[in-house]
Amino acid sequence: MSDCTHHKGIDAERLYINGTEITSTAAELNKLSDAGEVVASGTQAALISDPDGGTTADTEARAAISSIIDALQAFGIVASS
């Protein structure tokens, strides 16, 4: 295990969001270091609700959209409920 006290960035073996493994290069993940404190505009977007309703329910698309919303909330870009 590395000493994280001097490490800047993300140090993880695997990343999961709602049970789905997220894959990326170390360079891409390290761009997210300190994410969530203040978004680029300095403001946080309002809560985005999970998809609901409509005449056709695409469960795969709804699950993917919900995962994207969860990721945006995890990094503080979008407000959490």
C-alpha positions as CSV (number, residue, x, y, z in Angstrom):
1,M,0.0,0.0,0.0
2,S,1.4,3.4,-0.9
3,D,1.7,6.3,1.5
4,C,-1.2,8.6,0.5
5,T,-0.1,11.5,2.7
6,H,2.2,12.7,-0.1
7,H,0.1,11.6,-3.1
8,K,-1.9,14.2,-5.1
9,G,-4.7,12.6,-7.1
10,I,-6.8,9.4,-6.9
11,D,-5.1,6.2,-5.7
12,A,-7.5,3.3,-6.2
13,E,-7.4,-0.2,-7.6
14,R,-11.0,-0.2,-8.9
15,L,-13.9,2.4,-8.9
16,Y,-17.5,1.3,-8.7
17,I,-20.6,3.5,-9.0
18,N,-23.8,1.7,-8.1
19,G,-22.2,-1.7,-8.7
20,T,-20.8,-0.7,-12.2
21,E,-17.1,-0.8,-12.5
22,I,-15.7,2.5,-14.0
23,T,-12.6,2.1,-16.1
24,S,-10.2,4.8,-17.1
25,T,-6.5,5.7,-17.3
26,A,-4.7,7.0,-14.2
27,A,-4.2,10.3,-16.0
28,E,-7.9,10.7,-16.7
29,L,-8.8,9.8,-13.1
30,N,-6.2,12.2,-11.6
31,K,-7.9,15.1,-13.5
32,L,-10.7,14.6,-11.0
33,S,-8.4,15.3,-8.0
34,D,-10.2,17.8,-5.6
35,A,-13.3,17.6,-7.7
36,G,-16.6,18.3,-6.0
37,E,-15.5,21.3,-3.9
38,V,-16.4,24.0,-6.4
39,V,-17.5,23.4,-10.0
40,A,-15.9,25.4,-12.8
41,S,-18.7,28.0,-12.8
42,G,-18.5,28.3,-9.0
43,T,-22.1,27.2,-8.6
44,Q,-23.7,23.8,-8.3
45,A,-26.5,22.7,-10.6
46,A,-29.9,22.0,-9.1
47,L,-31.1,18.5,-8.4
48,I,-31.8,16.3,-11.5
49,S,-34.4,13.7,-10.9
50,D,-34.1,10.2,-12.1
51,P,-36.1,9.4,-15.3
52,D,-39.7,8.6,-14.7
53,G,-43.0,8.5,-16.6
54,G,-43.5,8.6,-20.3
55,T,-45.2,6.2,-22.7
56,T,-42.2,4.0,-23.4
57,A,-39.9,2.9,-20.5
58,D,-36.4,2.0,-21.7
59,T,-35.0,0.4,-18.5
60,E,-31.4,0.2,-19.8
61,A,-31.4,3.9,-20.8
62,R,-33.0,4.9,-17.5
63,A,-30.3,2.9,-15.5
64,A,-27.5,4.6,-17.5
65,I,-29.0,8.0,-17.0
66,S,-29.4,7.4,-13.3
67,S,-25.7,6.3,-13.1
68,I,-24.7,9.5,-14.8
69,I,-26.7,11.6,-12.3
70,D,-25.2,9.6,-9.4
71,A,-21.7,10.4,-10.7
72,L,-22.5,14.1,-11.2
73,Q,-23.8,14.2,-7.6
74,A,-20.7,12.3,-6.3
75,F,-18.4,15.0,-7.6
76,G,-20.6,17.9,-6.4
77,I,-21.6,19.1,-9.9
78,V,-25.3,18.5,-9.3
79,A,-27.1,18.8,-6.0
80,S,-28.0,15.6,-4.1
81,S,-31.4,14.9,-2.8
